[in-house]
Amino acid sequence: MLHFQKLDVYQRSIEFLALAHRVRERLPKGHADLADQFRRAAQSVPQNIAEGCGRTTRADKAKHYTIARGSAMEAAAHLDVMRVDELVDPALYARGIELLERIVAMLTKLIDP
């Protein structure tokens, strides 16, 4: 197992990505744009955490963790849109937001220790 795979923030981001897949599978037809944007935001979080962990300078690490944090916030906004449009199961919405709050908090500490 690589170092970044052991990080709690990375593991929670993978857990969120799996949840995002479940949410996307349940979206009715006609929401391909929203599904694609949500998928890209959800995938960006663990990818940028891994890339940041692999960087050697503090500034490079912070850059990728900041991108990951922004993608997590974007994913939360997509969930909000789905909630307003009644496209997401309330339990999946709540768990998704819970994971994203935790991810954002951990990334914030990684960016500004």
C-alpha positions as CSV (number, residue, x, y, z in Angstrom):
1,M,0.0,0.0,0.0
2,L,1.3,3.4,-0.9
3,H,1.6,6.2,1.7
4,F,-1.3,8.2,0.4
5,Q,-3.6,5.2,0.5
6,K,-3.1,5.0,4.3
7,L,-4.3,8.6,4.8
8,D,-7.8,8.9,6.4
9,V,-8.6,11.8,4.1
10,Y,-7.8,9.6,1.0
11,Q,-9.8,6.7,2.4
12,R,-12.8,8.9,3.0
13,S,-12.5,10.4,-0.5
14,I,-12.6,6.9,-2.0
15,E,-15.6,6.1,0.2
16,F,-17.3,9.3,-1.1
17,L,-16.4,8.3,-4.7
18,A,-18.2,5.0,-4.2
19,L,-21.2,6.9,-2.8
20,A,-21.1,9.2,-5.8
21,H,-21.3,6.2,-8.2
22,R,-24.4,5.0,-6.3
23,V,-26.0,8.4,-6.6
24,R,-25.2,8.7,-10.3
25,E,-26.6,5.2,-11.1
26,R,-29.9,6.3,-9.6
27,L,-30.2,9.6,-11.5
28,P,-33.1,9.6,-14.0
29,K,-32.4,10.0,-17.7
30,G,-32.0,13.6,-18.8
31,H,-29.4,14.5,-16.2
32,A,-26.2,13.5,-18.0
33,D,-24.6,16.9,-17.6
34,L,-25.1,16.9,-13.9
35,A,-24.0,13.3,-13.6
36,D,-20.8,14.0,-15.5
37,Q,-19.9,17.1,-13.5
38,F,-20.6,15.3,-10.3
39,R,-18.4,12.3,-11.4
40,R,-15.5,14.6,-12.3
41,A,-15.7,16.5,-9.0
42,A,-15.8,13.2,-7.0
43,Q,-12.9,11.7,-8.9
44,S,-10.8,14.8,-8.6
45,V,-10.7,14.6,-4.8
46,P,-8.8,11.4,-4.3
47,Q,-6.7,12.0,-7.4
48,N,-5.5,15.4,-6.2
49,I,-4.9,14.0,-2.7
50,A,-2.7,11.3,-4.1
51,E,-0.8,13.8,-6.3
52,G,-0.3,16.2,-3.5
53,C,1.0,13.5,-1.2
54,G,3.6,12.6,-3.9
55,R,4.9,16.2,-4.2
56,T,8.0,17.1,-2.3
57,T,7.6,20.8,-1.6
58,R,5.1,22.3,0.8
59,A,3.7,24.7,-1.9
60,D,3.1,21.8,-4.3
61,K,1.4,19.7,-1.7
62,A,-0.8,22.7,-0.7
63,K,-1.7,23.4,-4.3
64,H,-3.1,19.9,-4.9
65,Y,-4.8,19.7,-1.5
66,T,-6.5,23.0,-2.3
67,I,-7.7,21.7,-5.7
68,A,-9.0,18.6,-3.9
69,R,-10.8,20.8,-1.3
70,G,-12.4,22.8,-4.1
71,S,-13.6,19.7,-5.9
72,A,-15.1,18.4,-2.6
73,M,-17.0,21.6,-2.2
74,E,-18.1,21.4,-5.9
75,A,-19.4,17.9,-5.3
76,A,-21.4,19.2,-2.3
77,A,-23.0,21.8,-4.5
78,H,-23.9,19.1,-7.0
79,L,-25.6,17.1,-4.2
80,D,-27.5,20.2,-3.1
81,V,-28.8,20.7,-6.7
82,M,-29.9,17.1,-6.7
83,R,-31.6,17.5,-3.3
84,V,-33.5,20.6,-4.5
85,D,-34.5,18.8,-7.7
86,E,-35.5,15.7,-5.6
87,L,-33.0,13.5,-7.6
88,V,-31.1,12.0,-4.6
89,D,-32.2,9.7,-1.8
90,P,-32.1,11.8,1.4
91,A,-30.0,9.1,3.2
92,L,-27.4,9.2,0.4
93,Y,-27.4,13.0,0.4
94,A,-26.9,13.1,4.2
95,R,-24.0,10.6,4.1
96,G,-22.4,12.4,1.2
97,I,-22.5,15.7,2.9
98,E,-21.1,14.1,6.1
99,L,-18.2,12.6,4.2
100,L,-17.5,15.9,2.3
101,E,-17.5,17.9,5.5
102,R,-14.9,15.6,7.0
103,I,-12.8,15.6,3.9
104,V,-12.9,19.4,3.6
105,A,-11.9,19.7,7.3
106,M,-9.0,17.3,6.9
107,L,-7.8,19.0,3.7
108,T,-8.0,22.4,5.4
109,K,-5.6,21.2,8.1
110,L,-3.2,19.7,5.5
111,I,-3.2,23.1,3.6
112,D,-2.9,25.3,6.7
113,P,-1.3,23.2,9.5
